[in-house]
């Protein structure tokens, strides 16, 4: 197990209603052979026993029968957990109730469409993984958010990250890049729509692209 969120029985320690486990993952790497992040719940629930927030990093497990992120809803009584993922690379299953998990971004090795928040969708990235992006996104920063414009993705990407195309794009203004990034066309095309891009190029690059 990489990390265990043990959600205690509030009656067991004389503090009913206040025993909540919080976990925030902003980056780094979490690995567990059985489970990456395990929300283990005891009986005797209060209204909310745990909160997991994932915005970056990688969470992975190697046991195909268990989850990279797993809440034991079937083993124990209802979890009463709130979990959100807005970015990260999740390598493995997510095992949770659909009312417990909400995903608005990230890259996944498994189909997590059941957990997409309202207004977000699962997309295939072409390399066997999936992304979760806002509906209508044309590009995604791998492990992060989707963007409605390619310019938005170029503005948000950081050194060492990868932008993957999700749709064909027409651009009217040359895109400026001064960061060392990877642009994965994913079988899509970027086309210029006026003389600016025709004469000066689609991407004005001053770094390593």
C-alpha positions in Angstrom: 0.0 0.0 0.0 1.3 3.4 -0.9 -0.8 5.5 1.4 -3.7 4.5 3.6 -6.4 6.9 4.6 -7.8 5.2 7.7 -11.2 6.7 8.5 -11.7 5.9 12.1 -14.8 5.1 14.0 -15.6 8.4 15.7 -17.3 6.7 18.7 -14.1 4.7 19.4 -12.2 7.8 20.6 -15.0 9.8 22.2 -15.0 12.4 19.5 -18.1 11.7 17.4 -18.6 13.7 14.2 -15.2 15.2 14.0 -12.9 12.4 12.8 -12.1 13.2 9.2 -9.0 12.1 7.2 -7.7 14.7 4.7 -5.2 13.9 2.0 -3.9 16.4 -0.6 -1.7 15.2 -3.5 0.0 18.1 -5.5 2.8 16.2 -7.1 5.4 13.5 -6.6 5.0 9.7 -7.0 2.9 7.3 -4.9 3.2 3.6 -5.5 1.7 0.6 -3.8 1.8 -3.0 -5.0 -1.8 -3.7 -3.9 -3.2 -0.1 -3.8 -1.7 3.3 -4.4 -4.1 5.3 -2.2 -6.4 3.2 0.0 -9.4 4.8 1.8 -10.0 2.2 4.5 -13.1 2.8 6.5 -14.2 1.5 9.9 -17.8 1.0 10.9 -19.7 3.7 12.7 -19.6 6.5 10.1 -20.2 10.1 10.7 -21.5 12.3 7.8 -18.1 12.7 6.2 -15.1 10.7 7.0 -12.5 11.6 4.4 -11.5 14.0 1.7 -9.0 13.4 -1.1 -7.8 16.1 -3.4 -5.4 15.3 -6.3 -4.1 18.0 -8.5 -0.8 16.5 -9.8 1.8 13.8 -9.6 1.5 10.1 -10.3 -0.4 7.5 -8.4 0.1 3.8 -9.3 -0.5 0.2 -8.2 0.4 -3.1 -9.8 -2.4 -5.4 -8.6 -4.9 -5.5 -11.5 -7.7 -6.6 -9.1 -7.3 -3.6 -6.9 -7.1 0.2 -7.4 -4.5 2.8 -7.8 -7.1 4.8 -5.8 -9.6 2.6 -3.9 -12.3 3.2 -1.4 -13.7 0.0 0.1 -17.3 0.8 -0.5 -18.2 -2.9 -0.9 -16.2 -4.2 2.0 -17.3 -1.6 4.6 -20.5 0.4 4.9 -20.9 3.6 2.8 -17.6 5.5 2.8 -18.9 9.1 3.0 -15.8 10.3 1.2 -15.3 13.3 -1.1 -12.6 12.8 -3.7 -11.7 15.2 -6.5 -9.0 14.8 -9.2 -8.2 17.8 -11.4 -4.8 16.6 -12.6 -2.4 13.7 -12.2 -1.4 10.5 -14.0 -3.4 7.7 -12.4 -1.9 4.3 -13.4 -4.4 1.7 -12.4 -8.1 1.4 -11.6 -10.2 3.8 -9.6 -12.5 1.8 -7.3 -15.1 4.0 -5.6 -18.7 4.9 -5.6 -19.8 7.4 -8.4 -21.1 9.7 -5.7 -17.7 9.8 -4.0 -15.4 10.6 -6.9 -15.4 13.7 -9.2 -12.8 14.1 -12.0 -12.2 17.2 -14.0 -8.7 16.6 -15.4 -5.8 14.2 -15.5 -4.5 11.2 -17.5 -5.6 7.6 -16.8 -4.7 4.1 -17.9 -8.3 3.0 -17.3 -11.7 4.2 -18.5 -12.9 6.5 -15.8 -16.0 7.9 -17.6 -18.2 7.0 -14.7 -16.4 9.5 -12.5 -16.3 12.5 -14.9 -17.8 15.6 -13.4 -20.8 17.3 -15.2 -19.6 19.1 -18.3 -16.5 17.0 -18.6 -15.8 14.0 -20.9 -13.3 11.1 -21.3 -11.1 11.3 -24.4 -8.7 8.8 -25.9 -5.3 10.2 -26.3 -4.0 7.8 -28.9 -1.3 6.1 -26.8 -3.6 3.8 -24.9 -4.4 6.3 -22.1 -7.4 8.5 -21.5 -7.7 12.1 -20.6 -10.6 13.9 -18.8 -11.2 17.4 -20.2 -13.9 20.0 -20.3 -16.4 19.3 -23.1 -15.2 21.0 -26.3 -11.5 21.0 -25.5 -9.1 20.8 -28.4 -5.9 20.1 -26.5 -4.8 18.8 -23.1 -1.7 19.2 -21.0 -0.9 15.5 -20.2 -1.8 14.9 -16.6 -3.6 18.2 -16.4 -6.5 20.2 -17.8 -8.0 20.5 -21.2 -8.2 23.7 -23.2 -10.7 25.1 -25.6 -7.9 26.8 -27.6 -4.4 25.7 -28.5 -3.2 29.1 -27.4 -4.7 28.5 -24.0 -2.7 25.2 -23.7 0.5 27.0 -24.8 0.0 29.7 -22.3 -0.5 27.2 -19.4 2.1 24.5 -20.2 5.3 24.3 -18.1 8.8 23.2 -19.0 9.0 19.5 -19.6 5.3 19.0 -20.0 3.5 17.6 -23.1 0.5 19.1 -24.9 -1.6 16.5 -26.8 -4.0 17.5 -29.5 -7.6 16.2 -29.2 -9.0 17.8 -32.4 -8.0 19.5 -35.6 -7.3 23.2 -35.0 -7.3 26.3 -37.2 -5.3 29.2 -35.8 -5.4 32.8 -37.0 -2.4 34.1 -34.9 1.0 32.5 -34.7 1.5 30.6 -31.4 4.5 31.7 -29.3 6.5 29.2 -27.4 9.5 29.9 -25.2 9.4 26.7 -23.1 11.0 23.2 -23.6 7.9 21.2 -24.2 6.6 18.3 -26.3 3.7 18.8 -28.8 2.0 15.5 -29.5 -0.2 16.0 -32.6 -2.0 12.7 -32.0 -2.9 12.4 -35.6 -4.5 15.8 -35.7 -3.6 18.9 -37.8 -2.9 22.6 -37.0 -3.7 24.9 -39.9 -3.3 28.6 -40.5 -6.3 30.7 -41.5 -4.7 34.0 -42.7 -1.6 35.6 -44.1 0.0 36.0 -40.6 0.3 32.3 -40.0 1.0 31.5 -43.7 3.9 34.0 -43.9 5.4 33.6 -40.4 4.5 30.1 -39.4 2.0 28.5 -37.1 4.3 28.4 -34.1 7.0 31.0 -33.3 9.4 28.8 -31.2 12.3 30.2 -29.2 13.0 27.1 -27.1 13.0 23.3 -27.6 9.8 22.0 -29.1 
